[in-house]
Amino acid sequence: MAGVLAGKTAVVTGSASGIGRAIARRYAREGATVYVADVNTAGGEQTVAMIQQADGHAAFARCDVGDPEQVRATIDRAAEETGRLDVVVNVAGIGGGGKAENCSVEDFQRVVDVDLCGPFYAAKYAIPHLRRVGGGAIINVSSVYGIIAAPNVPSYSAAKGGLIMLTKQLAVDYAHENIRVNCICPGYVDTDMGGRRARMAPEDAARALATREARAAMQPIGRQAQPDEMAGAAVFLASDDATFAAGSILVVDGGESILHNWGPYF
């Protein structure tokens, strides 16, 4: 399949749904062989089926990114089965709510393990493989809440802010080897992170979605993004059009970070 990623191998974590699925599907359309890595087996296999039905190449790897050995195994498998590794996209993430006094130590640690440590593990184990093919791209998906603060998300904001600095540090250390590390910061995207609303009663899920849509409507563009609108940014950063991008923080947030409007809060 011809495309700007033809012949490349990519691992996309968190690709059983949402932004990760959109990136995996777009990468496959651009010619990459995609390893769909996620803890959600059913959703991951569905992503693979979608790619294969469109004549793309993909395989599923069950992976909890908070476990370094699972990350290592997924990265090594992709490189060994295809003979190369060119791109790693760290999308897998979980949210965390509540003010600090109400946030348990265990919940805080789990968010940091997945949202910050997971991308570190992926980079750590991918870099030797990327070096062997002369370089490649690591793309971290952070959040607008790694740049600005929002109410009641201390663990999430801390992890996503840390991911931005991890991106910059990795770029400093590896750009000279043509290993380009960059970051995307989405704003409101029409996904259900971790299937949170799916586990709610229908009326509670509807209320949560309405609240999210109302908050998105207060930002400059005035709506939520669709996952495919993040996928385009991820294709650019993985492609030869971005060969001079290193340590870049690509904010794709509908203007939220320049004029954040939370409405009545305090």
Backbone as CSV, one residue per row, in Angstrom:
resi,resn,N_x,N_y,N_z,CA_x,CA_y,CA_z,C_x,C_y,C_z
1,MET,0.848,-1.187,0.000,0.000,0.000,0.000,0.887,1.241,0.000
2,ALA,0.723,2.104,-1.004,1.518,3.319,-1.111,1.055,4.326,-0.076
3,GLY,1.963,5.187,0.328,1.634,6.228,1.285,2.896,6.772,1.910
4,VAL,2.756,7.812,2.706,3.931,8.468,3.265,4.627,7.612,4.319
5,LEU,3.983,6.539,4.788,4.601,5.643,5.761,4.832,4.252,5.182
6,ALA,4.849,4.137,3.886,5.005,2.837,3.232,6.299,2.171,3.667
7,GLY,6.191,0.888,4.018,7.351,0.101,4.398,7.776,0.259,5.840
8,LYS,7.114,1.096,6.592,7.501,1.340,7.977,6.684,0.458,8.928
9,THR,7.254,0.214,10.099,6.564,-0.494,11.164,6.302,0.474,12.306
10,ALA,5.070,0.475,12.796,4.690,1.383,13.875,3.998,0.620,14.994
11,VAL,4.300,0.992,16.221,3.563,0.520,17.389,2.746,1.689,17.904
12,VAL,1.448,1.468,18.063,0.557,2.517,18.576,-0.107,1.982,19.832
13,THR,0.233,2.547,20.980,-0.395,2.098,22.222,-1.751,2.786,22.374
14,GLY,-2.620,2.157,23.139,-3.947,2.730,23.369,-4.785,2.805,22.115
15,SER,-4.589,1.845,21.203,-5.237,1.938,19.889,-6.449,1.032,19.745
16,ALA,-7.014,0.602,20.873,-8.260,-0.171,20.815,-9.470,0.727,20.596
17,SER,-9.292,2.035,20.735,-10.412,2.958,20.581,-9.868,4.377,20.438
18,GLY,-10.775,5.315,20.182,-10.465,6.731,20.265,-9.333,7.212,19.388
19,ILE,-8.493,8.078,19.958,-7.392,8.676,19.214,-6.422,7.607,18.731
20,GLY,-6.109,6.647,19.573,-5.178,5.591,19.180,-5.675,4.792,18.000
21,ARG,-6.962,4.436,18.017,-7.529,3.699,16.878,-7.463,4.537,15.608
22,ALA,-7.791,5.811,15.708,-7.759,6.678,14.528,-6.347,6.764,13.962
23,ILE,-5.349,6.869,14.830,-3.964,6.933,14.364,-3.554,5.617,13.720
24,ALA,-3.879,4.501,14.361,-3.516,3.193,13.804,-4.120,2.999,12.420
25,ARG,-5.376,3.349,12.265,-6.038,3.178,10.966,-5.425,4.099,9.914
26,ARG,-5.129,5.327,10.297,-4.531,6.262,9.334,-3.122,5.823,8.944
27,TYR,-2.362,5.342,9.919,-1.020,4.857,9.599,-1.084,3.699,8.608
28,ALA,-2.015,2.785,8.833,-2.143,1.654,7.919,-2.522,2.132,6.521
29,ARG,-3.410,3.122,6.440,-3.775,3.657,5.124,-2.588,4.311,4.431
30,GLU,-1.648,4.797,5.238,-0.440,5.412,4.683,0.666,4.401,4.431
31,GLY,0.355,3.106,4.601,1.285,2.059,4.203,2.075,1.403,5.297
32,ALA,1.901,1.817,6.546,2.654,1.209,7.646,2.052,-0.124,8.058
33,THR,2.897,-0.995,8.578,2.438,-2.164,9.316,2.279,-1.724,10.762
34,VAL,1.089,-1.906,11.317,0.770,-1.323,12.615,0.558,-2.414,13.661
35,TYR,1.225,-2.254,14.785,0.979,-3.109,15.940,0.074,-2.349,16.893
36,VAL,-1.119,-2.877,17.059,-2.151,-2.277,17.900,-1.938,-2.800,19.319
37,ALA,-1.491,-1.934,20.218,-1.143,-2.345,21.578,-2.133,-1.748,22.565
38,ASP,-2.763,-2.610,23.370,-3.783,-2.132,24.292,-4.100,-3.228,25.292
39,VAL,-4.663,-2.843,26.454,-5.147,-3.838,27.413,-6.522,-4.366,27.025
40,ASN,-7.205,-3.633,26.157,-8.552,-4.000,25.717,-8.440,-4.929,24.511
41,THR,-8.511,-6.230,24.775,-8.317,-7.203,23.701,-9.400,-7.101,22.643
42,ALA,-10.657,-7.039,23.056,-11.752,-6.989,22.080,-11.646,-5.754,21.204
43,GLY,-11.395,-4.604,21.811,-11.278,-3.379,21.034,-10.057,-3.378,20.144
44,GLY,-8.946,-3.910,20.651,-7.733,-3.972,19.834,-7.896,-4.869,18.628
45,GLU,-8.515,-6.023,18.836,-8.744,-6.925,17.702,-9.721,-6.322,16.705
46,GLN,-10.655,-5.522,17.196,-11.570,-4.832,16.285,-10.816,-3.807,15.440
47,THR,-9.869,-3.088,16.044,-9.053,-2.144,15.271,-8.274,-2.877,14.190
48,VAL,-7.683,-4.012,14.550,-6.942,-4.807,13.570,-7.861,-5.240,12.432
49,ALA,-9.061,-5.694,12.769,-10.008,-6.129,11.733,-10.362,-4.978,10.805
50,MET,-10.582,-3.791,11.353,-10.882,-2.618,10.521,-9.744,-2.345,9.537
51,ILE,-8.516,-2.444,10.023,-7.359,-2.195,9.158,-7.261,-3.262,8.073
52,GLN,-7.416,-4.504,8.461,-7.295,-5.592,7.488,-8.414,-5.558,6.463
53,GLN,-9.612,-5.169,6.872,-10.721,-5.056,5.926,-10.466,-3.987,4.880
54,ALA,-9.609,-3.023,5.216,-9.245,-1.974,4.263,-7.931,-2.298,3.557
55,ASP,-7.533,-3.587,3.602,-6.320,-4.078,2.943,-5.036,-3.547,3.567
56,GLY,-5.098,-3.180,4.830,-3.896,-2.765,5.538,-3.297,-3.917,6.326
57,HIS,-2.158,-3.657,6.942,-1.436,-4.682,7.679,-1.367,-4.294,9.154
58,ALA,-1.830,-5.202,10.015,-1.846,-4.908,11.443,-1.862,-6.197,12.236
59,ALA,-1.409,-6.086,13.487,-1.467,-7.200,14.433,-1.765,-6.627,15.807
60,PHE,-2.407,-7.442,16.626,-2.739,-7.001,17.981,-1.725,-7.529,18.980
61,ALA,-1.354,-6.682,19.936,-0.487,-7.090,21.040,-1.112,-6.600,22.335
62,ARG,-1.520,-7.522,23.189,-2.074,-7.085,24.465,-0.952,-6.522,25.318
63,CYS,-1.135,-5.302,25.814,-0.052,-4.638,26.519,-0.597,-3.636,27.523
64,ASP,-0.229,-3.827,28.780,-0.471,-2.833,29.817,0.788,-1.979,29.877
65,VAL,0.701,-0.732,29.435,1.903,0.092,29.329,2.491,0.456,30.679
66,GLY,1.745,0.224,31.761,2.289,0.441,33.087,3.237,-0.654,33.536
67,ASP,3.349,-1.715,32.756,4.223,-2.845,33.055,5.397,-2.831,32.076
68,PRO,6.594,-2.515,32.531,7.713,-2.373,31.588,8.008,-3.630,30.788
69,GLU,7.812,-4.803,31.388,8.118,-6.028,30.652,7.126,-6.270,29.516
70,GLN,5.861,-5.906,29.721,4.892,-6.023,28.627,5.231,-5.048,27.502
71,VAL,5.668,-3.864,27.863,6.054,-2.880,26.838,7.264,-3.391,26.064
72,ARG,8.258,-3.884,26.773,9.447,-4.412,26.108,9.068,-5.528,25.128
73,ALA,8.218,-6.441,25.573,7.834,-7.571,24.730,7.111,-7.101,23.472
74,THR,6.246,-6.106,23.609,5.497,-5.593,22.453,6.429,-4.925,21.454
75,ILE,7.317,-4.086,21.950,8.268,-3.397,21.069,9.164,-4.404,20.359
76,ASP,9.719,-5.347,21.116,10.617,-6.343,20.521,9.891,-7.206,19.495
77,ARG,8.653,-7.571,19.794,7.890,-8.404,18.858,7.703,-7.694,17.525
78,ALA,7.308,-6.440,17.571,7.089,-5.688,16.326,8.361,-5.626,15.500
79,ALA,9.478,-5.339,16.155,10.752,-5.227,15.429,11.211,-6.565,14.871
80,GLU,11.013,-7.613,15.658,11.489,-8.933,15.221,10.628,-9.507,14.104
81,GLU,9.323,-9.333,14.195,8.443,-9.933,13.191,8.523,-9.224,11.847
82,THR,8.805,-7.941,11.840,8.853,-7.198,10.575,10.275,-6.838,10.150
83,GLY,11.230,-7.060,11.050,12.616,-6.748,10.712,13.004,-5.303,10.945
84,ARG,12.077,-4.506,11.507,12.401,-3.093,11.718,11.372,-2.454,12.644
85,LEU,11.743,-1.325,13.190,10.800,-0.485,13.925,11.111,0.952,13.568
86,ASP,10.085,1.693,13.155,10.280,3.061,12.679,9.558,4.117,13.502
87,VAL,8.406,3.753,14.067,7.567,4.741,14.745,6.938,4.113,15.981
88,VAL,6.929,4.869,17.075,6.171,4.501,18.266,5.295,5.684,18.636
89,VAL,4.011,5.422,18.812,3.076,6.467,19.224,2.492,6.074,20.569
90,ASN,2.732,6.904,21.565,2.267,6.639,22.920,0.957,7.374,23.177
91,VAL,-0.137,6.646,22.994,-1.470,7.220,23.187,-2.110,6.734,24.480
92,ALA,-1.795,5.519,24.898,-2.471,4.907,26.047,-2.450,5.847,27.249
93,GLY,-3.619,6.047,27.823,-3.703,6.925,28.973,-4.992,6.701,29.741
94,ILE,-4.951,7.071,30.998,-6.150,7.022,31.829,-6.297,8.352,32.538
95,GLY,-7.509,8.668,32.933,-7.774,9.904,33.646,-7.762,9.687,35.142
96,GLY,-7.798,10.787,35.861,-7.877,10.723,37.318,-8.537,11.978,37.837
97,GLY,-9.465,11.840,38.730,-10.207,12.995,39.202,-10.140,13.182,40.701
98,GLY,-10.584,14.357,41.128,-10.631,14.666,42.542,-9.489,15.559,42.974
99,LYS,-9.760,16.471,43.892,-8.699,17.308,44.431,-7.688,16.441,45.177
100,ALA,-6.503,16.993,45.412,-5.402,16.211,45.963,-5.795,15.490,47.249
101,GLU,-6.517,16.149,48.118,-6.855,15.538,49.401,-7.784,14.342,49.253
102,ASN,-8.504,14.286,48.128,-9.445,13.193,47.884,-8.913,12.167,46.894
103,CYS,-7.732,12.391,46.367,-7.126,11.478,45.384,-6.249,10.489,46.144
104,SER,-6.552,9.218,46.032,-5.769,8.230,46.759,-4.362,8.128,46.180
105,VAL,-3.445,7.729,47.028,-2.066,7.530,46.577,-2.022,6.481,45.472
106,GLU,-2.822,5.440,45.625,-2.829,4.355,44.629,-3.329,4.851,43.277
107,ASP,-4.391,5.654,43.260,-4.921,6.176,42.006,-3.922,7.127,41.351
108,PHE,-3.303,7.993,42.164,-2.303,8.912,41.610,-1.169,8.129,40.958
109,GLN,-0.679,7.115,41.650,0.440,6.339,41.127,0.064,5.603,39.850
110,ARG,-1.163,5.077,39.795,-1.572,4.341,38.595,-1.639,5.269,37.383
111,VAL,-2.137,6.485,37.553,-2.184,7.433,36.434,-0.771,7.759,35.969
112,VAL,0.128,8.004,36.893,1.521,8.291,36.527,2.157,7.084,35.842
113,ASP,1.870,5.875,36.336,2.429,4.668,35.729,2.025,4.528,34.266
114,VAL,0.767,4.795,33.979,0.266,4.614,32.615,0.610,5.809,31.737
115,ASP,0.319,7.015,32.222,0.396,8.203,31.373,1.803,8.753,31.205
116,LEU,2.683,8.486,32.153,4.049,9.007,32.075,5.095,7.900,31.985
117,CYS,5.012,6.935,32.877,6.005,5.858,32.837,5.857,5.008,31.579
118,GLY,4.607,4.770,31.143,4.386,3.972,29.935,5.140,4.514,28.733
119,PRO,5.000,5.811,28.412,5.777,6.369,27.297,7.289,6.285,27.508
120,PHE,7.745,6.424,28.761,9.174,6.257,29.026,9.623,4.842,28.695
121,TYR,8.860,3.838,29.145,9.230,2.462,28.840,9.272,2.235,27.323
122,ALA,8.267,2.734,26.631,8.216,2.530,25.175,9.428,3.149,24.490
123,ALA,9.787,4.366,24.908,10.962,5.015,24.324,12.236,4.230,24.664
124,LYS,12.371,3.859,25.918,13.569,3.133,26.368,13.823,1.888,25.524
125,TYR,12.755,1.119,25.295,12.942,-0.144,24.593,12.904,0.013,23.072
126,ALA,12.344,1.113,22.592,12.288,1.328,21.142,13.577,1.922,20.594
127,ILE,14.266,2.729,21.374,15.416,3.469,20.850,16.471,2.564,20.215
128,PRO,16.860,1.452,20.814,17.849,0.605,20.122,17.364,0.099,18.764
129,HIS,16.087,-0.213,18.648,15.549,-0.669,17.359,15.515,0.481,16.350
130,LEU,15.126,1.657,16.785,15.115,2.813,15.882,16.525,3.130,15.400
131,ARG,17.472,3.012,16.286,18.873,3.283,15.923,19.331,2.340,14.814
132,ARG,18.910,1.100,14.876,19.365,0.101,13.899,18.903,0.420,12.480
133,VAL,17.781,1.130,12.333,17.300,1.469,10.983,17.656,2.911,10.611
134,GLY,18.530,3.521,11.377,18.996,4.860,11.034,18.155,5.982,11.599
135,GLY,17.255,5.654,12.514,16.429,6.691,13.129,14.955,6.389,12.981
136,GLY,14.139,7.285,13.499,12.697,7.098,13.441,12.008,8.149,14.277
137,ALA,10.767,7.873,14.628,9.954,8.865,15.333,9.284,8.253,16.552
138,ILE,9.339,8.992,17.645,8.540,8.695,18.836,7.589,9.865,19.016
139,ILE,6.309,9.554,19.102,5.285,10.598,19.225,4.503,10.336,20.501
140,ASN,4.564,11.285,21.404,3.832,11.181,22.665,2.550,11.988,22.578
141,VAL,1.469,11.419,23.043,0.204,12.143,23.094,-0.015,12.597,24.530
142,SER,0.193,13.884,24.755,-0.013,14.479,26.067,-1.426,15.050,26.102
143,SER,-1.591,16.269,26.535,-2.916,16.879,26.663,-2.746,18.375,26.845
144,VAL,-3.792,19.102,26.495,-3.792,20.527,26.813,-3.641,20.724,28.320
145,TYR,-4.057,19.730,29.110,-3.926,19.845,30.560,-2.534,19.498,31.067
146,GLY,-1.614,19.274,30.153,-0.198,19.259,30.492,0.404,20.636,30.348
147,ILE,-0.376,21.564,29.765,0.083,22.930,29.523,-0.610,23.906,30.457
148,ILE,-1.925,23.732,30.596,-2.714,24.576,31.488,-3.381,23.690,32.530
149,ALA,-3.794,24.302,33.622,-4.441,23.543,34.691,-5.943,23.479,34.462
150,ALA,-6.551,22.441,35.011,-8.001,22.286,35.002,-8.418,21.802,36.374
151,PRO,-9.646,22.013,36.759,-10.076,21.587,38.093,-10.053,20.073,38.273
152,ASN,-9.583,19.663,39.419,-9.773,18.294,39.911,-9.074,17.202,39.122
153,VAL,-7.942,17.501,38.509,-7.206,16.445,37.792,-5.713,16.496,38.145
154,PRO,-5.348,16.428,39.419,-3.931,16.576,39.777,-3.039,15.486,39.195
155,SER,-3.492,14.233,39.225,-2.653,13.153,38.710,-2.507,13.251,37.198
156,TYR,-3.616,13.504,36.516,-3.598,13.571,35.051,-2.737,14.733,34.567
157,SER,-2.940,15.913,35.139,-2.167,17.070,34.701,-0.688,16.904,35.015
158,ALA,-0.383,16.346,36.183,1.016,16.131,36.545,1.690,15.169,35.569
159,ALA,1.000,14.073,35.239,1.578,13.092,34.322,1.726,13.654,32.921
160,LYS,0.716,14.373,32.451,0.777,14.898,31.092,1.785,16.045,30.973
161,GLY,1.917,16.848,32.032,2.962,17.861,32.023,4.337,17.230,32.027
162,GLY,4.501,16.163,32.809,5.758,15.435,32.812,6.080,14.834,31.457
163,LEU,5.043,14.395,30.741,5.258,13.802,29.422,5.788,14.831,28.432
164,ILE,5.346,16.063,28.561,5.880,17.118,27.703,7.378,17.302,27.949
165,MET,7.776,17.348,29.219,9.198,17.498,29.522,9.999,16.257,29.146
166,LEU,9.401,15.066,29.278,10.079,13.853,28.829,10.326,13.927,27.326
167,THR,9.354,14.428,26.587,9.506,14.590,25.138,10.707,15.472,24.826
168,LYS,10.802,16.593,25.495,11.902,17.522,25.229,13.248,16.909,25.601
169,GLN,13.285,16.211,26.731,14.539,15.604,27.167,15.003,14.513,26.203
170,LEU,14.072,13.654,25.775,14.435,12.617,24.815,14.900,13.224,23.501
171,ALA,14.279,14.319,23.080,14.698,14.985,21.842,16.123,15.507,21.964
172,VAL,16.448,16.091,23.104,17.805,16.584,23.331,18.815,15.441,23.250
173,ASP,18.474,14.314,23.835,19.419,13.205,23.928,19.569,12.400,22.643
174,TYR,18.538,12.410,21.776,18.569,11.484,20.642,18.379,12.118,19.266
175,ALA,18.129,13.409,19.199,17.911,14.029,17.887,19.131,13.871,16.985
176,HIS,20.315,13.879,17.573,21.527,13.759,16.754,21.656,12.381,16.113
177,GLU,20.853,11.414,16.582,20.833,10.090,15.969,19.645,9.932,15.021
178,ASN,19.009,11.030,14.684,17.842,11.029,13.797,16.664,10.293,14.425
179,ILE,16.629,10.260,15.749,15.462,9.744,16.464,14.694,10.968,16.945
180,ARG,13.612,11.249,16.280,12.861,12.494,16.495,11.732,12.225,17.489
181,VAL,11.726,12.959,18.569,10.721,12.783,19.609,9.902,14.068,19.697
182,ASN,8.610,13.933,19.487,7.710,15.080,19.471,6.425,14.728,20.219
183,CYS,5.585,15.718,20.418,4.419,15.541,21.273,3.204,16.246,20.677
184,ILE,2.056,15.618,20.829,0.778,16.219,20.440,-0.019,16.480,21.712
185,CYS,-0.601,17.664,21.798,-1.439,18.010,22.950,-2.866,18.257,22.483
186,PRO,-3.728,17.262,22.567,-5.132,17.461,22.191,-5.892,18.261,23.247
187,GLY,-6.982,18.871,22.811,-7.956,19.436,23.724,-9.123,18.469,23.844
188,TYR,-10.337,18.999,23.781,-11.511,18.138,23.855,-11.630,17.310,22.567
189,VAL,-11.606,16.003,22.714,-11.773,15.093,21.583,-12.944,14.176,21.908
190,ASP,-13.744,13.877,20.913,-14.963,13.095,21.105,-14.623,11.620,21.284
191,THR,-14.118,11.295,22.486,-13.823,9.911,22.865,-14.372,9.692,24.267
192,ASP,-14.356,8.449,24.684,-14.761,8.097,26.047,-13.570,7.408,26.691
193,MET,-12.651,8.205,27.246,-11.407,7.666,27.772,-11.666,6.562,28.796
194,GLY,-11.069,5.416,28.508,-11.189,4.299,29.430,-12.583,3.711,29.517
195,GLY,-13.485,4.104,28.608,-14.849,3.597,28.651,-15.611,4.037,29.881
196,ARG,-15.258,5.222,30.422,-15.881,5.681,31.669,-17.392,5.824,31.525
197,ARG,-17.829,6.491,30.444,-19.275,6.678,30.278,-19.984,5.362,29.999
198,ALA,-19.268,4.441,29.353,-19.888,3.150,29.043,-20.246,2.377,30.308
199,ARG,-19.565,2.691,31.400,-19.839,1.985,32.653,-20.893,2.695,33.509
200,MET,-21.346,3.841,33.058,-22.338,4.604,33.808,-23.758,4.178,33.447
201,ALA,-24.674,4.511,34.316,-26.084,4.387,33.951,-26.354,5.328,32.785
202,PRO,-27.285,4.971,31.885,-27.506,5.781,30.680,-27.742,7.256,30.958
203,GLU,-28.516,7.568,31.987,-28.802,8.980,32.265,-27.557,9.711,32.761
204,ASP,-26.694,9.016,33.536,-25.454,9.630,34.012,-24.468,9.823,32.860
205,ALA,-24.418,8.851,31.961,-23.535,8.970,30.802,-23.958,10.129,29.914
206,ALA,-25.251,10.270,29.716,-25.767,11.372,28.895,-25.439,12.716,29.534
207,ARG,-25.543,12.760,30.860,-25.248,14.002,31.583,-23.752,14.334,31.471
208,ALA,-22.899,13.332,31.605,-21.458,13.557,31.506,-21.069,14.025,30.111
209,LEU,-21.660,13.420,29.082,-21.366,13.833,27.715,-21.843,15.254,27.458
210,ALA,-23.024,15.591,27.952,-23.555,16.939,27.762,-22.665,17.980,28.426
211,THR,-22.165,17.657,29.613,-21.260,18.578,30.301,-19.980,18.777,29.503
212,ARG,-19.436,17.690,28.996,-18.203,17.771,28.204,-18.426,18.598,26.941
213,GLU,-19.525,18.345,26.257,-19.809,19.088,25.032,-20.032,20.565,25.318
214,ALA,-20.660,20.871,26.447,-20.889,22.272,26.811,-19.572,22.984,27.088
215,ARG,-18.646,22.291,27.756,-17.346,22.897,28.024,-16.548,23.078,26.738
216,ALA,-16.620,22.101,25.845,-15.938,22.242,24.558,-16.506,23.419,23.768
217,ALA,-17.815,23.630,23.877,-18.464,24.710,23.135,-18.003,26.087,23.605
218,MET,-17.454,26.191,24.830,-16.988,27.471,25.349,-15.593,27.846,24.857
219,GLN,-14.899,26.908,24.207,-13.548,27.183,23.719,-13.626,27.835,22.331
220,PRO,-12.519,28.428,21.846,-12.587,29.230,20.619,-13.224,28.548,19.408
221,ILE,-12.864,27.306,19.105,-13.473,26.653,17.938,-14.894,26.217,18.241
222,GLY,-15.202,25.969,19.499,-16.585,25.783,19.898,-17.153,24.397,19.740
223,ARG,-16.288,23.387,19.688,-16.777,22.007,19.551,-15.666,21.058,19.961
224,GLN,-16.031,19.781,20.118,-15.028,18.746,20.302,-14.417,18.373,18.946
225,ALA,-13.161,17.933,18.985,-12.533,17.379,17.784,-12.986,15.943,17.590
226,GLN,-12.837,15.447,16.390,-12.983,14.028,16.107,-11.595,13.379,16.166
227,PRO,-11.521,12.110,16.542,-10.206,11.470,16.649,-9.353,11.593,15.395
228,ASP,-9.963,11.555,14.214,-9.192,11.674,12.977,-8.451,13.004,12.880
229,GLU,-8.927,14.019,13.588,-8.247,15.308,13.550,-6.927,15.263,14.321
230,MET,-6.764,14.304,15.206,-5.481,14.075,15.862,-4.590,13.175,15.004
231,ALA,-5.211,12.271,14.253,-4.446,11.329,13.442,-3.619,12.044,12.381
232,GLY,-4.161,13.113,11.810,-3.408,13.856,10.796,-2.119,14.416,11.361
233,ALA,-2.169,14.922,12.591,-0.963,15.447,13.231,0.054,14.335,13.457
234,ALA,-0.429,13.151,13.836,0.467,12.024,14.093,1.115,11.521,12.812
235,VAL,0.398,11.571,11.699,0.989,11.187,10.414,2.102,12.168,10.050
236,PHE,1.826,13.458,10.186,2.837,14.467,9.870,4.115,14.235,10.670
237,LEU,4.003,14.038,11.978,5.192,13.909,12.814,5.962,12.618,12.538
238,ALA,5.305,11.617,11.982,5.984,10.364,11.641,6.581,10.382,10.245
239,SER,6.204,11.353,9.446,6.570,11.355,8.030,7.857,12.130,7.773
240,ASP,8.336,12.035,6.541,9.524,12.788,6.132,9.264,14.280,6.017
241,ASP,8.005,14.702,6.109,7.711,16.134,6.140,8.112,16.764,7.464
242,ALA,8.402,15.933,8.472,8.736,16.446,9.805,10.169,16.101,10.196
243,THR,11.057,15.991,9.223,12.426,15.561,9.517,13.211,16.579,10.338
244,PHE,12.739,17.815,10.447,13.455,18.821,11.244,12.710,19.145,12.537
245,ALA,11.715,18.346,12.867,10.952,18.557,14.101,11.525,17.673,15.202
246,ALA,11.957,18.300,16.275,12.502,17.568,17.417,12.136,18.322,18.687
247,GLY,11.468,17.652,19.591,11.049,18.293,20.824,9.899,19.256,20.647
248,SER,9.182,19.138,19.534,8.063,20.039,19.264,6.838,19.619,20.062
249,ILE,6.073,20.608,20.511,4.826,20.371,21.217,3.718,20.909,20.312
250,LEU,3.079,20.010,19.601,2.061,20.379,18.630,0.704,20.401,19.328
251,VAL,0.198,21.593,19.569,-1.055,21.759,20.305,-2.210,21.745,19.313
252,VAL,-3.113,20.775,19.479,-4.258,20.615,18.587,-5.497,20.622,19.485
253,ASP,-5.858,21.816,19.937,-6.827,21.910,21.035,-7.985,22.846,20.766
254,GLY,-8.179,23.244,19.521,-9.294,24.136,19.213,-9.166,25.508,19.853
255,GLY,-7.950,25.859,20.264,-7.714,27.164,20.866,-7.891,27.198,22.372
256,GLU,-8.133,26.041,22.988,-8.425,26.025,24.420,-7.292,26.612,25.251
257,SER,-6.051,26.292,24.890,-4.927,26.721,25.719,-4.641,28.212,25.607
258,ILE,-5.147,28.860,24.562,-4.903,30.296,24.437,-6.009,31.122,25.069
259,LEU,-7.173,30.516,25.275,-8.282,31.241,25.912,-9.157,30.216,26.624
260,HIS,-8.598,29.628,27.697,-9.333,28.579,28.380,-10.549,29.164,29.099
261,ASN,-11.691,28.557,28.877,-12.927,29.021,29.494,-13.594,27.830,30.171
262,TRP,-13.549,27.805,31.487,-14.153,26.698,32.216,-15.566,27.039,32.661
263,GLY,-15.968,28.312,32.537,-17.283,28.707,33.039,-17.242,28.880,34.540
264,PRO,-18.374,28.941,35.184,-18.402,29.120,36.648,-17.823,27.900,37.346
265,TYR,-16.784,28.126,38.130,-16.149,27.018,38.838,-15.923,27.367,40.296
266,PHE,-15.192,28.436,40.550,-14.882,28.796,41.932,-16.100,29.445,42.599
